[in-house]
């Protein structure tokens, strides 16, 4: 699919499902209110100036010009004021039970919608990567906390905080979400060595998240999944499901070794021994030569280098994260645009770069072009059918972990990392555009479960607050005085609006950040990123 069309369809996906997730929540409130004989003033799809409207059964049904959800006007839900219609007519007070049912209905409808999405995902199935046997450590920087705790290159992480290290994602989430990390590793003949507990260092270049300071490879089996069209693998006759056993005389046990072996030296042809349906076959293959004409540096605030991509020309030249660009070929660089222009004009030429590294000035030479050999295969994927209830349960568990990390003073997660509709929409867009429809629907499922949980928090102005106030009235058999509720409502409304603005500001800052990449990570060979070997 053309990239432009994929982008347009992804925008349509976000607009529809983001809006529908809010719409279904408000629909639940309205249907419950009508069931409990409560007054409904208005039900709006979208916000802002009305495009269309129709009054039916004393309810104004409105379509607003901004289709980002909707709302329902239920005056009898407001315990802080005397209930009345939009035109000022007094209404009887709703019973506490009716208000509880109406408040619960919104989150309940979000969960129902999540179940529908989960059912669709279950029947179609999710494409998932293979389960890694662990993470092979390839580099442990001396300044890292892992180094001080005794982790070494060549170690294999088997568990992180008691969980099997089946992928980078599992390990990374433990680093980000937990106060401390304990690793269980194998080192040669030594099994189950314990490293830690230790507190990972915050990375100032990544919102101060606690990230892994080490480099590693996922120990995926050497089974082949996708075969790229026009690739050396396709031309040679390799098929999805083949298992690579040897390359020349090198035994291959894991997928990452494929890229390592074909890029180990200047050999142009390799003898591949593969297993296909229980039989061994031999292929002589000449991998394609690929080149990436970019440096391999990431910037947040030029001239400071935020990160250096592994295996890139910049890394090979000795450029490090934290360095600052001073000059290129003797010319000062005033901004990132100028630097990218210089890189583009000298893609295959040796460049002299002057860097500020702490108090030291360093001069290095490097050529932006990065050349490597590529077979054109991806790891073998599987189609997983996950029970819809299990899908929802996992989101609830992840949400609980997030809340727990937020309130923990020792975790690396804080309120600045929370997302507004800007960050959520951006995440949804990137997910569906890059990973496809099913992953996009999984994201929508997650948003609906999270929306239900958020609205059930016992804060005034949220559904959970309405439920708490109604429960107090049921238990005390008296109404909470408006003089008590009104200032509480005002305070929490201001807090909610402040948080929304704060989260939106952070999301916008992240989206328009100068975190430019003078190297597209997706263009790197698989041995670095696990895409295609």
N, C-alpha and C positions, 0 to 999 in steps of 0.2 A: 504494500500500500504506500503511495507517495506520502512523504513526510508532511506536506501541507495538509492533505486530506485527513491524515491521522490526527493532526493537531486540531483541525476543525471539529472532527467527530469527538475528540476527547473533550473539547470545550462544551459541546452539546451534552455529552454524558454528565459532566460536572454540573452544568446548569440544571439539568433535569433531576438528577438524583440528590443533589444537595437540597434543592428546593422541595423535592418530594419527601425527603426525610423529615423536614420541618412540617410540611403539609400533613403528613400522616399522623404526626404527633398532635397537631391541633384538631384534626378530624376526630381523633379519639376523645379529646375533651368535649367536642360538640355533641357527638353521638351519646356519650354518657350523660351530658347535661340534659339533652332532650329526653332520654330514658327516665331520668330522675325528675322530670317536669320542671326543670330550671329554665330561666329566661335566657335566650340567646339573642343578642343585639345584632351581631354581624359575624360573618365568616368570610375572611379574605384570603384569596390565593394571590400571593405577591404583596408588595408594599408600594407606598407612594400614591400618586394620582391614579384614580380609578379609570380603567379603560372601558370596562363593561360592568354593569351591575343589574341585579334583578332582585326584587323583594318577593319572597315566597314564604308563606306561613309565618309572617311577621319577622322574618330574618332577612337582613340585607346580605346577599351573596355578591361578592365583589372580586373582580380581577384587577390587580394593581399593575402598574407598568414595570415594576422591578420584580421579576419572577424568582425571588430567592426565599421561598418558603411561604409563610402565611401566618394568620393569627385568628383567634376567635374571641369575641368580646362577651364575657360572662360576668355581669355586674354583681351577681350574688356570690361570687367566689371571693370578693374583696371584703375580708373581715374587718378592715380598718375604717370602712365608710358605710353609711346607710345605703343599701342597694336601691338603685333606680335605673330606669331605662335611659336611653340616649337623649330622649326629649324631656327628661326630668320627672317622669311618673314613678311614684314609689313602688317598690316590689317587696314581697314578703321575704324574710330571711330564710335562706336555705338551711336545711338540717345538716348538722356536722357530718353524718354518714353520707349524705348526698354529695357534700363537698369533697369528702375523702375519695369516694368512687370516681367523681369527675376528675380529680387531680391525678389519681392513679391511672386513669384511662389513657392519658397521653403517652407516658413511658411504656405502658402495656402495648399500645399499638406499635411503638417503635420496636419492641421485642418481637411482636407478631411479624412485622415487616422483615426483621432480621431472620426469622425462621423461614420465611418465604425465600429470601435470598440464599440462605444456607441450604435449602432444599434444591434450588437450581444448581448451586455450586456442587452439591453432593452428586446429583445425577450426571452433570457434565464431567466432573472430576477436575482436580487441580494438578497441574504439572509441577512436580517437586524434584529437586536435585537428589542425588543419591545420599545416603547417610555416610558421613565420613567416619573413619575409624579413630580419628583424633586429629590434632593439629601438630605438624612437624615444625619445630622452631628452626628458622634459618638464620636469624640474627637477633642478638640481644644487646642493645646499646649499653655501654658501660655506665652511662648516666641514668639508666632506667632503674626503677625500684625492683623490677624483676631480676635484674643482674645482681643487685645487692642481696636479694633473697636466695640466690644460688641457681637460678634458671640458666641453662646453657643451650647454645646452638646444638642441634641434634636431638634434644629432648623431644618427646612426644607427649603433648597434653592429652590425657585421657578423660579427665573430669575437671570441671570448674564449679566450685561450691557444691559438689556432690552430684552435679548434672553431667551426663555424658557429653563430651565436646564433639557433637556430631556436625557442627558447622561453625564458621566464623561468627555467624549471627548469634548463635546460642552463647558463645563465649563473650562476645561484645556486650550483649544485654546484661550479663552478670557483672561485667566491669562497670557499666553505666548505672545500673539500678541498685547495686548492693553497697553497703557501707565498706565491706572488706571482701577480698578475693582469696580463695585458697585453691591451689592447683594440685592435681594429682598427675604425676608424669612418670613415663618410662624412660630410662636412660641405659641403653644397651641391655645388659642382662639384669639390671636393677629395675624392679617393678614397683609401682605404687609409691614412688617418692612423693612426699608432701612438701610443696613450696608455699609458704605463707603461714597464717594469713597476713595480707598486706593491703594497704590502701593505695589504689592506683593514683597516679598523678593526674591532675587536671590539665587539659590541653587548652591553652588560651586561644588557640586558633580555631577551635571547634566549640564555641560557647562554653568553655571550661568543662566540657564533658570529660569524664574519666575514661580514657581510651587505652587500648593496648599499646604499649611502647615497643613491642616486639614485632618481628616479621615472621610470618608462618605460611605454611601450605596446608590446605585441607587434604586429608588422606582419602580422597575419593577413589573407588576402584577404577581400573583402566578400561572399563566398558565404554563403548562409543554410543553417543546419542545422535544429535543432529549432525548431518554431513552437509557442509556448505556447498551450494551449487557452484560449479566451475572450479572447485578446489582441487588440490592435488589428491586428496583422499577420494573424492568422487571419481576423478579420472582414472585412478588406480583400481577402482572397484570395491573399495571398502564400504561396508553397509552398517546401518544402525543396528546395534546389538552385538557387533564384533567386539572381542576382547583382545587388546594388544598384550602379547606375552613377552615379546622381545623386539628390540631395535638393534640390528646388527648382533653383537654379542652381549648386549646389556639387557638384563632381565628387568621387565617393567611390572611393577606391582601396583602403582598408583597413577592416576591421570596426570598429575603435575609433571611426572617424569618425562612425558612425551615431549613437551615443550623444552624441558631442560636438555634432553638428549639431542634433539635435532639442532639446537642452538649452541651445543657445547664446543663445536669447532667449525672448520670450513668445509666439511664434507657436503657434497651436493646430492648424493643419493644414499638411501638407507634401505636395508633389508628388514621388512616388518614381518614378524611371525604373529599371526592372529589366530584366535580360537573362534570358530563359527559352527554353532550347533554341534559342539562336541568334537569337531575335527580341526586339526591345525592346517593353516594355509599360509603360503609365503608370498609376499608382494615386494617388488622393487619400486620405491617411490622417491621422487625428487620433490621435496617441499617447495612451495612458492616463496619467492623472496618478496617481502613487504618492507615498505619504508614509511616512517612517520616523520614528517618535516616539522617537528615542534620540539621545544626544549625540554619540557617535563617539569615545569615549575607552576605552583599555584599561589595566587596572591589574594589577600584580603584588602590590605591597605598598602599600595605601592609606595616605596620600593621594597618593603619587607616581604620576604618569601615565606608564605604560610606553610607550604609543604613541598616536598620534592617527590615526584613519582618514581617508584622503584623501577629499576632497569632502564630509566630514561637517560638521554645524553647528559642532562644536568647532574644526575646522581653519579654517573660514571666519571664525570669531570671533577667531582668532589664538592659540588655546591650542596649546601645544607639548609634545612629549614631554620629560619631565624636570621639567615644572611640578608643583607640589604644591597640591592643593585646600586652601584655608584656610577660606573661608566661602562660603556660598551665600545670597543675599538677606539678608545680615547675620547669619546663624546659623552658628556653627562646626559643621563636619562631623566627628563622632567616628569613624565607620567607613564602609565602602563600602555597607553595607546602608542606612544612613540617607541617603547621597548618592543611591543609586538610587531610594529612595522619593521624595525631593524631585524628581528628574527626572521620575518617573512622574506626579507630581501637577501638574507645570507643563509638560506636553508642548508646549502651544501658546502658552506665555507667555514673555515676555522675562525672563531670569534674570540676576542680577548675581552674578558669581563673582570672589572674591578669590583670587589665586594667589601662591605663593612661587616666584619664578624666580631661583635663585641667591641673591644678597644683596638682590634687588629684590622688592618687592611690587607685583603687577600686578592691576588691576581691569578686567574685561571684561564685556560683555553678549552673551548669545546665547539663541536659542530652540532647544530640543532637536529640534523637528520639522524633518525634512529632506524637501523636496518635489522631485520630478523627474519627467520624462516617460519613458515606457517603450514601446517598440515590441512587445516580446515575442518576440524572436528570439535564437538562439544561433549561434555560428560553425559552419560546415559541418564535420562530422566525417567520418572515413573508417574503414572496417573494415580492420584490418591483420592479416595472417596471418604470424606470425613463427615460423620453424623452431624446434622445441623445443630443439635443440642451441644455437641462437643465443641463445635466452632464457636458458639456463643459463650460457653463456659470458659474457653481459652481467653476470649476477649475480657470477660469479667475478671479472670485471674490477672491478666496483664494490667487492667485498670487498677486493681487492688495494689499490685506491685508499684505502679506509678504513684498512686496516692501515698503509699507507705514511704516511698523514696522522697516525695515532696516534703513530708512532715518530718523526715529524719534529718537532724542537723549534720549528720556525718556522711550522708550520701552526696554524690556529685550532681544531683538533680535539683533545680530550683525553679521558682515560679516564672523566671524569664524564659524558660524553655517551653512553656505552655503555648498552644496555638489558638489563634482566632479563626474566623471564617476564611481569612486570607490564607493562612498556612494550611488549613484543612483542604480548601479548594485547590491550592497548589499541589499538595500531596496527592489528592485524588487525580488531578490532571496528569501528573508525572507517572503515577501508577498505571493508569489505564493506557496511556500513550506508550509507555516503555514495556509494560509487562502483559498487556492484553485485557480483554473483557472480564475474564473470570477473576483475575487479581483485582481489577477495578471493583467488581461486585463484592469481593471480600473486604475491600476498603470501606465500601458503603455499609456493609454489615457491621464492621467495627464502629463506624460513626454512629449508627443507630443504637447500638448497645451502649456506647459511651454517652450518647445524648440522654438515654433513659436513666443511666446511673447519675449523671450530672443533675438532671432535673429532680431526682429523688433525694438530693442532699437536703438536710433539714434547715435550710436557710430561708427566711422570709423572702417573698417574691418568686421563689421557685416552687415547683409542685410539692416538694418535700416539706417546705415551710407551711404551705396550706394544710397539709396533712397533720403536721404537728399541732398547729393552732386548733384545728378541728378536734383532734384527740384530747387536747387540754379542755376544750369546751364539753366534750362528752364525759370526761372524768370529773370535772368540777361542777357540771350542770349549770354553768353560767358562762356568759359571753366574755371574752377578753376585752377590757375597755379599749375603745378607739384611741383614747389619749395615751395608752401604753403602746398600742400597735403602730400608730402613725409615725412617730419618730423612728421606731425600729425599721419600718418599711423604708423610710427615707434614707436612713444610714446604709442599709443593705443595697438599696437601689444605686446609691452613689458608689458603694464599693464595687458592685457588679459592673457598673458603667466604667469605672476607673480601671478595673481589671481588663475589661474588653478593649478599652483604648490602649492600655499598656501592651496587651498581647498583640493587638493589631499593629502597633508601632514596631514591635520586635519582628513580627512577620514581614512587614513591608521592608524593614531594614535588611532582613536576611535576603529578601527577594531582589532588592536593588543593590545589594552589597557589591563592592568592587572585588568580590572573590572571583576574579577572572582566572581562567586556566590557560596557560600557555602550553597546553597539551591536553587533548581530549582523552580522559582515562579509558574510554571505550575503544580507543584505537590501539591500545597497548596489547601485546601478545598475551595469551592465556596464562602463561606461567606466573604472571603478575596478578591478573584479576580473575582468572577462572572462567573466561568466556570461550575463546576458541583457540585450540592449539594448531 
